[in-house]
Amino acid sequence: MNHQLYKQTKHHQHEKYKANIILSQGHVLKDFKVGKGVLRPEKMTSIWLARYLFFNNRVFADKVVLDLGCGTGIQGVVMALYGAKKVLFSDKSEVGFKNTKENVKKFGVLGISEFFCGDLLEKISKDSDVGLIVFNHPFFSDPDENAPESMLGPGELVHRFFEEAKERFPSTPIVMPYYHKAGPINDPAEQAPKHGYNVTERLRLDVRTGLQRGPVSIYEIRLA
Ligand SMILES: C[S@@+](CC[C@H](N)C(=O)[O-])C[C@H]1O[C@@H](n2cnc3c(N)ncnc32)[C@H](O)[C@@H]1O
């Protein structure tokens, strides 16, 4: 296992806890719940994606949005709190899925939330009028049986995702982040064009804190 993945894996073997998610000065998701072993959003690229969404709420305002691979639910909760019409939360992991529900209730956005447990887009109806897909996908591809499921993405996952998205929601924009130390295999800028998508880098950061330090991108992806 590479060093970065080893470091992350160790940090994800945690009990449930609460974290303050600082979106900006004065905008904090206080006591956000992180379930046992669920990806820690405040220490990962998740926090930068959440901040990107917070500062760019025009991309989801008044839309039905899909938080795919929702984990703790951080991305969807931010969108629900700051302008989305409705949020569909979906994850294949039962643990992440339960964690999302806890945070949705805690932050008072249950009324505009729906939950799905399944692989990628399989549970999301073509008729659900999804106006934006946000997918903080697994970046690392190292197959290791001790690594948490939330972090591992076999190279084929992004390809399956782009094919399903193209087939089911061809006119829906997609927002995805990427941590470049994970290499090119799951990088949307490298992989999405192979499926006919245009990729625009909306934000590039050199992250100096947390567990994923180094270059991070936030991409907007649309069918060409
Ligand atoms: C990097 S985590 C992101 C979690 C959360 N959205 C965030 O921003 O912190 C990736 C998530 O994708 C989920 N996931 C992995 N493979 C999946 C699949 N095939 N279908 C749906 N969700 C999947 C994992 O369970 C995990 O919750």
The ligand as an ORCA input file, in Angstrom:
! r2SCAN-3c Opt
* xyz 0 1
  C     -14.502      9.786     -0.823
  S     -15.972      9.203     -0.033
  C     -16.945     10.691     -0.056
  C     -17.923     10.793      1.081
  C     -18.639     12.130      1.185
  N     -19.439     12.413      0.014
  C     -17.669     13.267      1.412
  O     -17.575     14.166      0.566
  O     -16.994     13.246      2.451
  C     -16.673      8.176     -1.293
  C     -18.041      7.617     -0.992
  O     -18.478      6.881     -2.153
  C     -19.143      5.719     -1.715
  N     -19.080      4.743     -2.800
  C     -18.025      4.000     -3.202
  N     -18.355      3.211     -4.239
  C     -19.665      3.468     -4.501
  C     -20.599      2.959     -5.474
  N     -20.235      2.038     -6.346
  N     -21.860      3.430     -5.454
  C     -22.235      4.383     -4.557
  N     -21.403      4.888     -3.613
  C     -20.134      4.450     -3.587
  C     -18.408      5.296     -0.446
  O     -19.186      4.453      0.373
  C     -18.098      6.656      0.184
  O     -19.112      7.049      1.066
*
